[in-house]
């Protein structure tokens, strides 16, 4: 059933179930990963802000790769590491380099909707976030000449 075909009561019930799953997952693991299979697909964390770190967002990966990357960062953050914008970095076990940029989620329709709802924030008081960019097979990022992946797969972060 598509959410647009739901009654307001059905939509509220669905959101209540999602919120309960989110609270339980964050309580048990420290964070959760939310995935949206749109065009482009994206995934983000909910719960890292509670660990004193901005939430993380990545575009253009499938569910499995997104969850793996975000959970690798989550494990490191839980162990006390802190990440911010800067030079490209690597995760052990993944062939791509990654680079982080600040991401503002203060639009009328937030990208990190579950995170904003979880922390009862949004608008000008949005949860801080960082967007992860990954390089193509040639080691180039989307802003570099010769980038070999479809335009829009990794949208520029909201400044």
C-alpha positions as CSV (number, residue, x, y, z in Angstrom):
1,X,0.0,0.0,0.0
2,X,1.4,3.4,-1.0
3,X,1.6,6.0,1.8
4,X,-0.2,8.5,-0.4
5,X,-3.3,6.1,-0.4
6,X,-3.4,5.9,3.4
7,X,-6.0,7.6,5.5
8,X,-4.7,10.0,8.1
9,X,-5.3,7.4,10.8
10,X,-3.4,4.7,8.8
11,X,-0.6,7.1,8.3
12,X,-0.4,7.9,12.0
13,X,-0.4,4.2,12.9
14,X,2.4,3.5,10.4
15,X,4.4,6.4,11.8
16,X,3.9,5.3,15.3
17,X,5.2,1.8,14.4
18,X,8.2,3.3,12.7
19,X,8.9,5.5,15.7
20,X,8.7,2.6,18.0
21,X,11.1,0.5,15.9
22,X,13.5,3.5,15.7
23,X,13.5,4.1,19.5
24,X,14.1,0.4,20.1
25,X,16.9,0.1,17.6
26,X,18.7,3.2,18.8
27,X,18.3,2.0,22.4
28,X,19.8,-1.4,21.6
29,X,22.5,-0.4,19.1
30,X,23.2,3.3,19.6
31,X,21.9,4.3,16.2
32,X,19.7,3.1,13.4
33,X,20.0,3.3,9.6
34,X,17.1,4.6,7.6
35,X,17.1,3.8,3.8
36,X,15.1,5.4,1.0
37,X,15.0,3.6,-2.3
38,X,14.3,6.8,-4.3
39,X,16.2,8.3,-7.3
40,X,18.8,8.6,-6.1
41,X,18.6,6.2,-3.2
42,X,20.0,7.4,0.2
43,X,20.5,6.3,3.7
44,X,21.2,8.1,7.0
45,X,21.8,7.5,10.6
46,X,19.5,8.2,13.5
47,X,21.1,8.2,17.0
48,X,24.7,9.4,16.4
49,X,23.7,12.8,17.5
50,X,22.8,11.3,20.9
51,X,26.4,10.0,21.0
52,X,27.7,13.6,20.5
53,X,28.3,13.3,16.7
54,X,26.5,14.7,13.7
55,X,24.2,12.2,11.9
56,X,25.6,10.8,8.6
57,X,24.0,10.7,5.2
58,X,25.1,8.9,2.0
59,X,23.5,8.9,-1.4
60,X,23.8,6.5,-4.4
61,X,24.5,3.2,-2.7
62,X,22.2,0.2,-2.4
63,X,20.8,-0.8,1.0
64,X,23.5,-3.3,1.9
65,X,26.4,-1.0,1.0
66,X,24.8,2.0,2.7
67,X,24.2,0.1,5.9
68,X,27.7,-1.3,5.9
69,X,29.4,2.1,5.4
70,X,27.2,3.9,8.0
71,X,27.5,1.1,10.6
72,X,31.3,1.2,10.1
73,X,31.3,4.8,11.0
74,X,28.8,4.2,13.8
75,X,31.1,1.6,15.4
76,X,34.0,4.0,15.3
77,X,31.9,6.9,16.8
78,X,30.7,4.6,19.6
79,X,34.4,3.9,20.4
80,X,35.1,7.6,20.7
81,X,36.2,8.7,17.2
82,X,34.9,11.9,15.8
83,X,34.6,12.7,12.1
84,X,34.3,16.0,10.3
85,X,34.9,17.6,6.9
86,X,38.4,17.3,5.6
87,X,40.6,15.1,3.6
88,X,39.5,11.9,1.9
89,X,39.6,8.8,4.1
90,X,39.2,5.0,3.7
91,X,37.3,2.3,5.5
92,X,39.1,-1.0,5.9
93,X,37.3,-3.5,3.6
94,X,35.9,-1.0,1.1
95,X,37.6,0.0,-2.1
96,X,36.2,3.6,-2.2
97,X,37.6,6.7,-0.6
98,X,35.2,8.8,1.3
99,X,35.0,12.5,2.0
100,X,32.6,14.3,4.4
101,X,30.9,17.7,4.0
102,X,28.4,19.6,6.3
103,X,24.8,19.0,5.4
104,X,22.0,21.4,6.3
105,X,18.6,19.7,6.7
106,X,16.6,22.8,7.4
107,X,14.3,22.7,4.3
108,X,10.5,22.4,4.6
109,X,10.8,18.7,3.7
110,X,13.8,17.4,5.6
111,X,15.9,14.6,4.1
112,X,16.6,13.3,7.5
113,X,13.0,13.2,8.5
114,X,13.2,10.4,11.0
115,X,16.2,12.0,12.7
116,X,14.4,15.3,13.0
117,X,11.3,13.6,14.4
118,X,13.4,11.4,16.8
119,X,15.1,14.5,18.3
120,X,12.0,16.7,18.0
121,X,13.9,19.2,15.8
122,X,13.7,20.6,12.4
123,X,13.7,23.9,10.5
124,X,16.3,26.3,11.7
125,X,17.0,23.9,14.7
126,X,17.7,20.8,12.5
127,X,19.9,18.0,13.8
128,X,23.5,18.5,12.6
129,X,24.6,16.1,9.8
130,X,27.5,15.3,7.5
131,X,27.1,14.0,4.0
132,X,29.5,11.2,2.9
133,X,30.7,11.3,-0.7
134,X,32.4,8.2,-2.2
135,X,34.7,8.1,-5.2
136,X,34.2,6.3,-8.6
137,X,36.3,3.4,-9.8
138,X,39.0,5.9,-11.0
139,X,39.3,7.5,-7.6
140,X,37.4,10.7,-8.6
141,X,34.7,12.5,-6.6
142,X,31.6,14.1,-8.2
143,X,33.2,17.6,-8.4
144,X,36.3,16.3,-10.2
145,X,36.9,16.1,-14.0
146,X,36.2,12.7,-15.4
147,X,33.9,11.5,-12.6
148,X,32.4,8.3,-14.2
149,X,29.1,7.9,-12.4
150,X,25.7,9.3,-13.3
151,X,25.1,13.0,-12.6
152,X,22.8,13.4,-9.6
153,X,23.8,10.1,-8.0
154,X,25.5,12.0,-5.2
155,X,23.8,15.4,-5.0
156,X,25.8,18.4,-3.7
157,X,25.2,18.9,0.0
158,X,22.8,21.6,1.1
159,X,25.0,24.6,2.0
